[in-house]
Each structure stands twice: as C-alpha cells, then as structure tokens.
Amino acid sequence: MARPVPAGPPPAPIAQRLAIRYAKRGRMRFASHRDIARAVERGVRKAGLPVGYSAGFSPHPKISYPGGAPTGTASEAEYLELSLTGSCDPADVRERLDAALPDGIDVIEVAEMSTSDALLLEASEWEVLLPGVAPEAAASAAEAFLAAPVAEVERLTSKGIRRFDTRAAVVTLELDRRAREERDAGCAILRMVVRQMTPAVRPDDILAALRHMSALEPSSPPLVTRLAQGPLGREAAAGTPAPGGSGAAESSGPSRPTAEEPLPAGQSAAQGQEKATCLDAEGAEAARTAPLSAYEQLPRGAEGPDTGPRAREPDGRDCPDARNRATEQTVR
C-alpha cells in the first residue's frame, strides 16, 4: 500500500537565510523558550515576512533557535535563523519584526547568511548580580571554585536526579568591581564564560556549586543576564587556570564583546558573529584536552546518561517500574 502524499503544491524554495540577534529583557525573561518561539512566529506573520515552511502534513515555519537562554534569565545575545522564500533587506526586516514583537523582545541585528553559513555557539558570557553578597566573599568563592578540580552538583531532570561536574564547563569566573561601583551598591557582580556542553551547565548550577563550596548565599534571587554567545576559539577554550592557581581575577571593567557593532559590508553573518562574540582568554592546550561532555567527568562506576532511575511520566512512559508492572499483569 502506497504511503499517503500531502495534497497541495510543494513548499516554495528558500531564497534567503537571515541570522537575527535579539534581546530578552524585563518581564520577558520569565517566558519559556516555547513561549518565545510562539511570539516570534506570530511576529513574523504580523510583519508580513515571506517565511518558508516545511513539507508534510503539518508544515511549520522554518525558524530555528540555537542556544536558547534558560527561563528566568535575561539576555542580550539570543539568536535565531529565519528562512525566507523571497529576498528582503535585512534592515527592513529588523524594523518590521521589532515592531511586531511584544515588549521585552527587541531585535538588535539582522544579517544575511549564505547557504554554507552556520551560527557557531560554543560558549556564553554571563553576568550574575548577587544581592546582599560582599565583593570579597564573591571573589573568595570564585577563587575556591576555580582552584577545585571538580565541582559536582545535582539537578532533577526527566530521568531523575543527575550529578554532574560544573567545573569543566567554566572557562573564566571573575569579580566585576567596576560594574559594582557604577551600578548597585551592597551586592557583588560575577562574570563568567561557560562552555555549552552536554548536559548543559547553567549559571544556576554554578551558583549551586558556589553555595555548596563556599556558603555563598545571596539575600534575594540573583539577576542573571547573558551578555554574549558565540564560538569559543582555541585560545579562549584554554582560559581555565590550573587547580591551585590564582584563577579568580578581578575585572576592572566589563569585558563584554562588541556584539552590537554592525557587520561590515560583504561580511557574512557567521564571520561577523565570530568576530563579535569570540570570548577572549589565553592558551590552547586545554581546548584540545577539554572533555566534550560533563558525563566524562563522572567517577568510574558512576551512572551514565542512559542509566539510573527515571522520573515517572503522567502516562507511565519511560518508567521501568510501570513497564514491569504491566508485564506482570499480562502474565497473570
């Protein structure tokens, strides 16, 4: 029997790909990634952009969101890739889409991508404001974290409690003194460059490790903002100091990459992003020896990603106990 074929004409071919950098500010930091995706799809339709659609019985707009920020964090460097069936001026797309999106989602830059371009997002720079924490305490906690060979934390996932190492993902961790003097008093501000690994190491995981290792506890929930994300060059990937070294340098000023600068004429989006968001550090040896996954840091005999207890799903899926009980009832 032949498989059914969707009725109607095939989708229009893609004529242009755009890389869009946008910010997630204010109350929109509490929106989930799915809510952001829905808002972007509505904004694209409202702006009248000729977005391309996938084929099949349930076509979807060709919009991809690499490296989305966790819910509850603000961001100045979120990216999406938009495929269009017609050529549009990137500046016009930025104005139309920014006007169509809700307050708190601001389009910063739009650049054209070639068919071979791809957004290379390997690391992120984060700013974490810690209310009620003395700068000296934050600097001491950062030094202890960088000096430790491992910093394991636990997180509740869909497969149960997972223990993983956060130290392997942190490239730099420093106290930003100038930002504190210019902005809020009575708090400390940390800046960190974190690799995007599997499983993902989020800023709240690093804060949990600091709390466990140095009893660093802010008086109210910290304010986390992503400042930049992009490729982590070989010289940047080795920025992790050796255990026992003086790793927590005090930053005299923000080291934020100049990601807001417009792309020069003739420069592709991938090239511009690499130039704008490449995170600086020194050395290259750690990049060649750094693990690709935090699971590689588990002690011998520990459970890997495919073993261990799993959380019960509402319908009993992926639950070994439910499957065993169903089998016993069938035998009976």
N, C-alpha and C positions, 0 to 999 in steps of 0.2 A: 504494500500500500504506500503510495507516494505521500511524502510529508506535505502538509498544507502550506501554501505560499501566501504571504500577506497581500491583500488586494491594494490596488492603487499604484501610482508611479513610484519608482525608487527615489530615495532622498537625493536632493541636489548635491553636487560635488562641492567640496570645501575649496574656497578660493583664497582665504586669508586666515592666518592664525595670529592671535594677539595675546601678549603677556600683560596682565593687568595687576598692578600693585595697589592694594587698598589698605586702609586702616580700620581697626575695630576699636572704637572709643566709647567712653561714657558708659551708659547702661547696656549698650550692645555687647559689652564684654561678658555679660551673663547669658547671652544667647548661645545655644549649642551650635555645633558645626552644621547640623541638618537644618536648623532654623536659618543660618546664614545662607546656605545653599538655596533654600526656598526663596529668600528675599532677593538673592541675585537673579534667579530665574524670572521672578516677577519683574524685577528692574530691567532685565534685558528685553522682555516683551513690551514693557511700558515705554522704553526708549526707542522701540521700533528697529532694533538691530536685526539684520538678516542672519540669525544664528542657525547653524547647521544641526541636523537631527540624525540620530542613529537609525538604522534599518530595523525591521522586525515588526512584530505585532504591537509592541509598546515603545514607540520612538521616544527618545529622551534628548534634550538639548546637549550638544557636545561642549560641556563645560567641566573642566577638571580642577580640583582643589588640592594641590600638593602641600603637605606640611601644615595643616590647619592648627591653630593655637587651641589649647585646652579651654574648656568652658570656665569662665571666671577670670580669665586673663585678658588684658588689653593688648593691642598690637599695633605697631606702626609699619609692619612689613609682612602683610599677608599677600599671597599670590594666587592667581587663578589663570587658566588658559582657556581662551574663548575661540571657537572655530566659527567662521562666518562663510556664508555662501556667496557673498559679494564683497568687493573691496571697499573699505571705509577709511577715512582719515583718522589716525589714532587720536589726534587732539579733539576731533569732533566726537569720537566715541567716549572719550574721558568726560567731556562736558555733559553729554546726553545721559550717560549711565550714572554719573554722580548726581545729577538732578533727579533721576528716577529712583535711586536707592533711599532707604529710610535714614533718618538722622542717626549718626553714630557709625555708619559705614561710608567712608569717604574714599573716593577713587583718587589716588595720588599720581599715578603714572600709567600710561598705556604705550606699549611699544610693539612693533610688528616682529613676528618670528618667522623664520624660514622653515621649510619642511624638515630640515635636519636639526633645528634648534630644540633644546630641551632645558627646562629650568632645573638647575643642579642645586638642590637644597640639602646640604650635608650638615650644617650646624646653625645654631641660633644664638644671638646675643640677647641676654635678658637683663632687665633692671628690676630689682626687688627692693621695695621700700618696707622697712621693718619698724613699725611704730613702737615707741617705748623701749627700744634697744639702744644701748650706748655704743658709739662707734668703736670704742676699744674692745668691747665684748664681741662685736661682729668681726672685727679684724682678727682677734684671737681664735674665734671659731673657724674662720676661713683658713687660717694657718694650720690648725689641727686637722681640718678636713683634707687639705692638700698634702699634708705630711703622712696621712694614713695610706697604707697600700690598698685597702678596700674600705668601702662604706656601704654596708648592706642595709636595705630597708625592706619592709613588707608592704604589699599592696593587695587589696581584694580585687580580683579580676573575675571574669566569667568562668574561669577554670579553678577558682578557689584562691587561697592565699598564695601569693608568689613572693619569693625572696630573690632579690637581685642586687647587683652592685651598682651604685651610682657614681663611684669614683672614676670608673673607666670612661664615663661619658663627659666628664668635666675637663675642658681644656684650660680655662683660666677662671679664677674666682678672686675678686678683689673688692676692697672697700673704696667707694667713691666719696672722697671727702669734699671736693669742690661742689658736687651736686647737693650735698647736705647743707653746706654753708649758704648756697644760693637759694635753696628751696625750704624744706621743712626742718624745723629745729626739734630736738627731742626724739630723733629717730636716726636710724642708720640705713644707708643705701648700699646694697651689694650689686655688683655687675658680674655676670658670668657668661662664658661662652660654652655651650653644651652641644655635643655631637647628637645627631639624630640617629639613634640606634634602634635595635630590636631586642627586647622590648623598649619602648620609648621611655627615656628618663626625663621627667618633667621637673620644673622648678620646685613644685611642692614636695617631690621626692627628695630633692637635695636639702630643702628646709627640714624635712623629717630627719635626715641624717645629721644635720647640724644640731637639731634639738636632742637627738639621742647621744651624740658625741660630746656636746658642749653645753647642754641645757639652755640653748638659745631659744627663748620663747617670747615673741612679740606680744604686746598688750592687746592688740586687735589684729584681725586678719591682715596679712601683708598684701600690698598692692603690687602685682606682677605685670610687667609690660615687656613685650618683645620689641626690641629696637631694630633688629636686622636679622635676616637669614639668607644664607647663600652657600656657595662652595667653600669648603674648608681646605685651603691649599696645603701642600706638603709642609711648608714652613710653619703654617698655623696649627696643623694637627699635632705637632710636637711641642706645643706650648705647655703641656703638663709637666711640672717640675718633678724631679726625682724625690721619693719619700725621704723626709728628713731635711729637705731644703727649705729655703725661705720662699715659699710659694705665694703667699697672700700679699702681693704688692698693693700699696695704697695708691689709688689713681688720683692724680692731681686734677684731672678733668675728664669729661666724658670721652670715651674712645669710640664713639658711635660712627660707623661707616657712613659715608656721604651718599646714602641710597636715594636721597631726594633729588640729586643732580640729574638733569635731563640727559638722555642719551645723545651722543654726538651723531651728526649726520652720517649715514652709511654704516652705523654700528648696529649689529643685531641685538635682540633682547637678551639672549644668553650671554653674549660678550659684555653687554652693559651691566647685567646683573652681577656677573663675576667680578667686574671691576668695582662695582659699587658696594657689594656686600661681602667680599672676601674678608675674613676675620684674621687679624694680624696676630702673630706670635713668632717664636723663634725655634729653629731646629727642625730636623726632618726625620730623625731616627724613630721617634715614637709613632709617626704616621705609618711607617712600614710594619711596625710590630704591634700596633694597637689592635685589639680584638674587634671583629665586626659585630659581635653580639654580646650583650651583657651576660647571656647564659654561659659564655665561655669562661666567665669568672666564677662560676659556681664551684664549690669544692668537690673533690672526687667523691662519687657516690650520691651526690645530691640529685634531686629530681629535675628533669629537663622540662622543656615546654610542652611535651606531649604526654607527660605522666603526672600522677598525683591526683588529689581529689578535685572534683569539678562541682561548680555551683549548680543547683537544681534549676532547670528551666521550667517556666509555667506549664508547658505541655509534656515535661519529662524528657525532652531531647537531651542528648549528650550527658545523660546521667546514668552511670553504670549500675547504681542500685535499682533504678527504675527498670532498666532492661533485664536485670537478673530476676526481679520480682515477676515481670511479665512472662519470662521464660518458665519460672516455676509454676505460675498459674496455668500456662498452656499444657505443661506436662501433667498436672493434676487433672 
